[in-house]
Amino acid sequence: MIQERPQTDLFKQQMRESLRIETLNSRAITIAKHDNVYTCGDNDEMVYFIESGQVKLLMLSPEGRECLLAIHTTGDIFGELCLSGLGPRPETATAMEETKLKQIPCRKFFARLGSDALFAGFVQYLALRIADQQQVIANLAPVATAAGQDAVATGAQTRQERPAQHTHRTENHA
């Protein structure tokens, strides 16, 4: 979940209003519970705005296990990776309940950010999402224990259990 901060809340409010205006004349699409909005490998060039409902983003691990990346709810946007120009989508977006969405083509999304002076807020919002993802990854990362075995620990446990590492430096004053 994205860390809530006043500037993030303000950006999300401004973004919601901007996208509401942008999509005023476009028809909402309804996605049934458990149906995919898009799947891994799709090439659609759309950012999605959730009018109502919930969408989860999943990715398959190299071992074939589903990894939950995020859950988005009413007022959220998702699918922004299409803005990178990297090509096919690396994740699958699935409705967790009946969901109403508006689609915004990448070029219109960029134009809207520019016309409403939302670029700085969007960058900050994405940076916070990256920070959240990094924390999730850090909390799941294997940690070497004293016995030399791998263990999965939460970030708090890891910080508390890891012995402080001290280095001894000798200086040569010639």
N, C-alpha and C positions, 0 to 999 in steps of 0.2 A: 504494500500500500504506500502511496506517495506521502512523504512527510508533509503534514499540513503546516503551512507557514502563511502569514498574512499576504505576502506578495504572490504566492502560489494560488491562494484563494481568489485574490483580485484578478489574476490572469485568467483563471478558469471561468470566472464570471464574465469577463470581457470576451473571452473566446466563445463561450456558449452563446452570448448575445450576437456576436459577429457571425457565427455559423448559422444561428437561427435566421438572421437576415439573409445570408447567402443562399440558404436552402428554402426560403419562404415559398417560392414558386415551384419547388421540385417535390415530387411525390415521394412519400416515405415508403420504404420497402419493409415488409413484415417477414421475419425469419422465425420459423417454428422452433420450439424447444428441441434441442439436440441436432438441429440442422446447422450446416456450415455456412458461414458468410463467405469465406474463401478457404482454400486448402493450400498446403505446402506445395509449391511449384507453380501456383497461379501467377499470371502476369498482369493482374488488374492494376490500374494506376489510380486507385481511389483511396481517400482517407474517409473514415466512417465516423459519423456523429450519432450517438445513441440518444434517441428521443425517449425511449422507455425500454426497460429490460436489462439483461446482463449478458455479457459475452466473455468467454474465457479464451485466452491465447495459449496454444499448446505447441510443443516442438518435440520431435522424437530424438532420443539420445542415440548415440552410435550403437548401443545395445538393443535399440528398438523400444525402449520404455518411454511412455508419455511424460513429459516434463511440463508442469504448469508454469507458464511465464507470468501471467497477469490475469486479473479479473477486472473488467470494466463495467460500469453501471451508468444509469441515466445521467446525461450531461457530459459524459466522457467522450474522448476521441480515441480511435485506435487505427492501426494500419499505416502509421506514419513512416514505416520503413520503405514504402514505395517512393518517398521523397528522396531517398538516397540514390536512386537510379541504379541500384545493384541488380535489378532484374527480378527473377521469380521470388515469390514470397517464401521465407524460410520457416514460417509457422502456419498453423491452422487456427482460424477464428470460429468458435462454435457458440451458438446461443444456448444459454443455460435455462432460459425460459422464453416464452414468446417475446420477441424483441422488435421494436420499430427503429429503423435506421434511416439516416439520410447519407447519401454518397456525395463526396465532393472530389472532383478530379484534381489531381496534384497541382496543375497549373493554376486552377481557381483558388485552391487552398493557399498557395504561395502569394497570389495576388491579394487575397483577403488579409493575410498577415501584414503585407506591405501597406495596403490602404488603411488599415485600422491601427497601424503602428504597434503590432503585436509580436514582431520578431524577437525582441529582447526577452519578453515574457515567455515566449515559446522555447527559446534556448534554455532559459532557467528551468522551466518545467521539464524539458527533456533531460537536463543535467541531474535534476532530482530523481527522475525515473532511473537513470543510470546508477546513481548512488544507491537507490533502493535495491536494484538488481545486484549490485556488487555486494551489498550486505547479505542478501539471500545466499549468494554463492559462497561468501566467506563463512556463513553459518553452516553450510553443508560440506565444506571442504574437509578432506581427510587431514588429520593432524597426527604427526609422529608422537607416540607416547614414550615414556621412559623405557618400556619393555621393547621398543622398536616396532610395535605393531601399529597399524593404522586404526584410528578411531574417528568417529564423526562427533564433533562437539559443537555446541553453540558458541557464538562469538564471545559471550560473556564468560562461559566456562573456560574457553580457550585462553582468554586473557588472564583469568584468575589462576589457572592451573599451570600455565607455562612459567618455568623458572626464569627469573631475570637473567639476561645474558650480560656478563661484564667482560670487558676486554682490558687487558693489562698492556699498557704501552710503555716501552722504555725509550727514553730519549737520549740521544748521544750528543752531548755538548762538547764539541772539540775545539 
